[in-house]
Amino acid sequence: MKRLLTALCFSIVLLAAEVQIKAEFPERKLYIGDRIRLRYTLSQAEDLKLLAPDAREWIRDIEILDQSSESVRKKTGRYRYTIEGAAFDTGFVHIPAMPLILYRETGDTPADTLYTPEKFLYIYSVLDSTAAALPLRPPLPVSPLCWWELLIVLLLLTASAFLLYYGLRHNKKPDEKISGPWLPPDEKAKKALAELREKQYPQKEEWKAFYLELTYIIREYYEAVFFVHLQELTSTNLLEELLKHLEPEDMPEVREFFRFADLVKFAKMPASQERCGLDLARVRRLIEESEEKLQKRSEMELSDKKSDIPARVEDEQ
């Protein structure tokens, strides 16, 4: 019996001398952004000093805002290690076991290391399905408009209706003119020359307008028969292009006509009714001669093709 009492007293003494850790974790429901406080209390640590770890190196799932370690009761050797942080994501948060080092400032007693208990916390979202929906408030009644607001609305509606009517009325496409029958290039040019004569530009001494239309007529004719673009070319480039299509004996007269027309159009050189009549007749003659030569050329090409057909047949046989 004495041995049993002795062993029991010895065990009580050992338990009383053992350092104990008490952990305090949040018991309420945690949401994103809430302040999380972790507190570890060490008791029965007389004559020992506490070396607390840096929580930022151990806890990765929450943002550490503050941490502190203090002595609560120096006589009884009670220490408190507090960590405060916040989580910014939902799900489980792991609080790992962290080492707490106890040591004496004097003496050769080695330091002792204790580990805090491990813990998992769960972070909820404010939009969680279990959260109650906010109560809906009935919509406020719409207040009627004042007299000046009604007047502004009427003015805006009237202006919109007027602009819509004006746009629809003036957006109608003009009636397209019915184009006449297709004319060959020479007949079209002769018709344009007759219309130019009726305008009587020489009698009004409007030399520039006369030569502008006259050169446009002959340029348009050459474009139609030779399948080239001449309206955008200068007179120098035009004559170089016509050298490829006209006969050499026709070029001096064509060159003289275009050079005199350029002097009238761009150098404001005065002309005369007699010169305008001669140039009008010259353009008509050039068109007629060009038509005769083109017709002869086409007939010769056609005869050559017909003569080549029997020879090809014989070669094939």
C-alpha positions in Angstrom: 0.0 0.0 0.0 2.8 2.4 0.8 4.4 1.6 -2.6 1.2 2.4 -4.4 0.8 5.7 -2.6 4.4 6.6 -3.3 4.0 5.8 -7.1 0.8 7.9 -7.2 2.4 10.9 -5.5 5.4 10.6 -7.9 3.0 10.6 -11.0 1.1 13.6 -9.7 4.4 15.5 -9.3 5.5 14.6 -12.8 2.1 15.6 -14.3 2.2 18.9 -12.4 5.7 19.6 -13.7 4.8 18.8 -17.4 4.2 21.8 -19.7 0.7 21.8 -21.2 -0.6 23.5 -24.4 -4.1 24.7 -24.7 -5.3 25.8 -28.1 -8.3 28.1 -28.8 -9.7 28.2 -32.3 -12.8 30.2 -33.6 -16.0 28.4 -32.8 -18.3 30.6 -34.9 -18.9 30.2 -38.7 -16.2 31.9 -40.6 -16.7 33.8 -43.9 -14.3 35.3 -46.4 -12.6 38.4 -44.9 -13.4 37.5 -41.3 -10.7 38.0 -38.7 -9.4 34.6 -37.5 -7.8 34.5 -34.1 -5.7 31.5 -33.0 -4.5 31.4 -29.4 -2.1 29.0 -27.7 -1.6 29.0 -23.9 1.3 27.3 -22.2 1.1 26.5 -18.5 3.4 25.0 -15.9 6.5 26.5 -17.4 8.3 28.1 -14.5 11.7 29.6 -15.1 11.3 28.9 -18.9 11.3 31.3 -21.7 9.2 31.0 -24.9 10.6 31.3 -28.4 7.5 31.5 -30.8 7.8 30.7 -34.5 7.0 33.0 -37.3 3.5 32.0 -38.4 4.0 33.4 -41.9 6.5 30.6 -42.6 4.1 27.9 -41.4 0.6 28.9 -42.3 0.0 29.3 -46.0 -3.8 29.2 -46.4 -4.5 32.5 -44.5 -3.1 36.0 -44.6 -1.3 36.7 -41.3 -2.2 40.1 -40.0 -0.6 40.1 -36.6 1.2 37.8 -34.1 2.4 38.2 -30.5 3.7 36.2 -27.6 3.5 37.4 -24.0 3.8 36.2 -20.4 0.5 36.2 -18.7 1.6 35.1 -15.2 5.2 35.3 -14.5 5.1 33.5 -11.2 3.2 30.5 -12.4 5.0 30.4 -15.8 2.1 30.9 -18.1 2.6 32.1 -21.7 0.2 33.1 -24.5 1.0 33.0 -28.2 -1.7 34.7 -30.4 -2.1 34.8 -34.2 -4.6 36.9 -36.1 -5.2 36.5 -39.8 -7.9 36.5 -42.6 -8.8 34.1 -45.4 -9.8 35.4 -48.8 -10.9 32.1 -50.4 -13.5 29.5 -49.6 -12.8 26.0 -48.5 -10.7 24.3 -45.9 -7.8 26.2 -44.2 -5.0 24.1 -42.8 -3.5 25.2 -39.5 -0.3 23.0 -39.2 1.6 22.0 -36.1 4.1 24.7 -35.2 7.1 24.3 -32.9 7.3 26.3 -29.6 10.8 26.3 -28.1 11.2 26.5 -24.3 14.5 27.3 -22.8 16.2 28.7 -19.7 18.4 31.8 -19.9 20.8 30.3 -17.2 22.1 26.9 -16.6 23.0 24.0 -18.9 19.5 22.6 -19.3 18.8 22.0 -23.0 15.9 23.6 -24.6 12.6 21.7 -25.2 10.4 21.8 -28.2 6.6 21.5 -28.1 4.3 21.4 -31.1 0.9 23.0 -31.3 -2.1 20.9 -32.3 -3.1 20.6 -35.9 -6.4 22.0 -37.0 -8.6 22.5 -40.2 -11.0 25.4 -40.5 -13.7 25.9 -43.1 -14.3 29.3 -44.8 -17.8 29.9 -46.2 -18.9 32.4 -48.8 -21.5 35.1 -48.2 -23.2 33.8 -51.4 -23.4 30.3 -50.0 -26.7 28.4 -50.8 -27.3 28.1 -47.1 -27.3 31.8 -46.6 -30.7 33.4 -46.4 -31.6 35.8 -49.2 -32.0 39.4 -48.4 -35.7 40.5 -48.1 -37.0 42.3 -51.2 -38.3 45.8 -50.9 -41.4 46.7 -52.9 -40.6 49.2 -55.8 -41.2 52.8 -55.2 -44.1 54.3 -57.1 -43.2 56.4 -60.1 -43.9 60.0 -59.5 -45.9 61.8 -62.3 -44.1 64.3 -64.5 -44.3 68.0 -63.9 -45.8 70.3 -66.5 -42.5 71.5 -67.8 -41.2 67.9 -68.1 -44.3 67.0 -70.2 -43.7 70.0 -72.3 -40.1 69.0 -73.0 -41.2 65.4 -73.9 -43.8 66.8 -76.4 -41.3 69.1 -78.0 -38.8 66.3 -78.4 -41.5 64.0 -79.9 -42.6 66.7 -82.3 -39.0 67.4 -83.4 -38.4 63.7 -83.9 -41.5 63.3 -86.0 -40.6 66.3 -88.2 -37.0 65.1 -88.8 -38.3 61.7 -89.7 -40.9 63.1 -92.2 -38.3 65.5 -93.7 -35.7 62.7 -94.1 -38.2 60.3 -95.7 -39.4 62.9 -98.1 -36.0 64.1 -99.2 -34.4 60.7 -99.3 -36.4 59.6 -102.3 -34.1 58.7 -105.2 -34.6 60.8 -108.3 -36.3 59.1 -111.2 -33.6 57.5 -113.4 -33.5 58.8 -116.9 -34.3 56.2 -119.5 -31.2 55.7 -121.5 -31.5 55.7 -125.2 -30.5 52.8 -127.5 -26.9 51.8 -127.8 -25.0 53.7 -130.5 -21.7 52.7 -132.2 -18.7 54.9 -131.2 -18.7 56.9 -134.5 -22.4 57.7 -134.4 -22.2 58.6 -130.7 -19.3 61.0 -131.4 -21.1 62.6 -134.4 -24.2 63.1 -132.2 -22.1 64.8 -129.5 -20.5 67.0 -132.2 -23.9 68.1 -133.4 -25.0 68.9 -129.8 -21.7 70.9 -129.3 -22.5 72.9 -132.5 -25.9 73.8 -131.2 -24.5 75.2 -127.9 -22.8 78.0 -129.9 -19.8 78.4 -127.7 -17.8 80.2 -130.5 -20.5 82.8 -130.9 -20.3 83.5 -127.2 -16.5 83.5 -127.3 -16.4 80.7 -124.7 -13.3 79.1 -126.2 -12.2 77.1 -123.2 -15.7 75.4 -122.8 -15.7 74.6 -126.5 -12.3 72.9 -126.6 -13.0 71.1 -123.3 -16.0 69.3 -124.8 -14.4 68.8 -128.2 -11.3 67.1 -126.8 -13.5 65.0 -124.5 -15.5 63.8 -127.5 -12.5 62.6 -129.5 -10.9 61.1 -126.4 -14.1 59.1 -125.7 -14.2 57.9 -129.3 -10.6 56.7 -129.2 -11.2 54.9 -125.9 -14.2 53.1 -127.3 -12.5 51.9 -130.5 -9.0 51.1 -129.1 -10.1 49.9 -125.7 -7.7 52.1 -123.7 -8.1 54.7 -121.0 -7.3 58.2 -122.3 -9.4 60.7 -120.3 -7.0 60.7 -117.3 -3.9 61.1 -119.5 -2.1 64.3 -120.3 -1.8 65.4 -123.9 1.8 64.2 -124.1 0.9 60.7 -122.8 -2.2 60.6 -124.9 -0.2 61.2 -128.1 2.3 58.5 -127.1 -0.6 56.0 -126.6 -2.2 56.9 -129.9 1.1 56.2 -131.8 0.4 52.5 -131.0 -3.0 52.6 -132.7 -3.2 55.4 -135.4 -1.5 55.5 -138.8 1.7 57.5 -138.9 0.2 59.9 -141.5 -2.6 60.8 -139.1 -0.4 61.8 -136.2 0.7 65.3 -137.3 -2.9 66.5 -137.6 -3.9 64.9 -134.2 -0.8 66.4 -132.5 -1.5 69.9 -133.9 -5.2 69.8 -132.7 -4.4 68.7 -129.1 -1.5 71.2 -128.7 -3.7 74.1 -129.8 -6.5 72.9 -127.6 -4.1 72.8 -124.6 -3.1 76.4 -125.3 -6.8 77.5 -125.2 -7.7 75.5 -122.2 -4.7 76.1 -120.0 -2.8 79.1 -121.4 -6.0 81.1 -122.0 -5.1 81.6 -125.6 -8.0 83.2 -127.6 -9.4 81.4 -130.6 -11.9 82.5 -133.3 -15.1 81.3 -134.7 -13.3 80.2 -137.9 -10.7 78.2 -136.0 -13.4 76.5 -133.9 -15.3 75.6 -137.0 -12.2 74.1 -138.6 -11.3 72.1 -135.6 -14.9 70.8 -135.3 -14.8 69.7 -138.9 -11.3 68.2 -138.4 -12.5 66.0 -135.5 -15.4 64.8 -137.6 -13.0 64.0 -140.5 -10.6 62.2 -138.2 -13.4 60.1 -136.8 -14.7 59.2 -140.3 -11.2 58.4 -141.6 -10.5 56.3 -138.5 -13.8 54.3 -139.0 -12.9 53.6 -142.7 -9.4 52.4 -141.8 -10.7 50.2 -138.9 -13.3 48.7 -141.2 -10.7 47.9 -143.8 -8.4 46.4 -141.2 -11.2 44.2 -139.8 -12.1 43.0 -143.3 -8.5 42.1 -144.1 -8.2 40.2 -140.8 -11.4 38.4 -141.5 -10.3 37.4 -145.0 -6.9 36.2 -143.6 -8.7 34.0 -141.1 -10.9 32.5 -143.9 -7.9 31.8 -146.0 -6.2 30.1 -143.1 -9.1 27.6 -142.6 -8.5 25.4 -145.7 -4.8 25.3 -145.0 -5.5 24.1 -141.4 -7.9 21.5 -142.7 -5.3 20.1 -145.1 -2.7 20.0 -142.4 -5.0 18.2 -140.1 -5.9 15.6 -142.8 
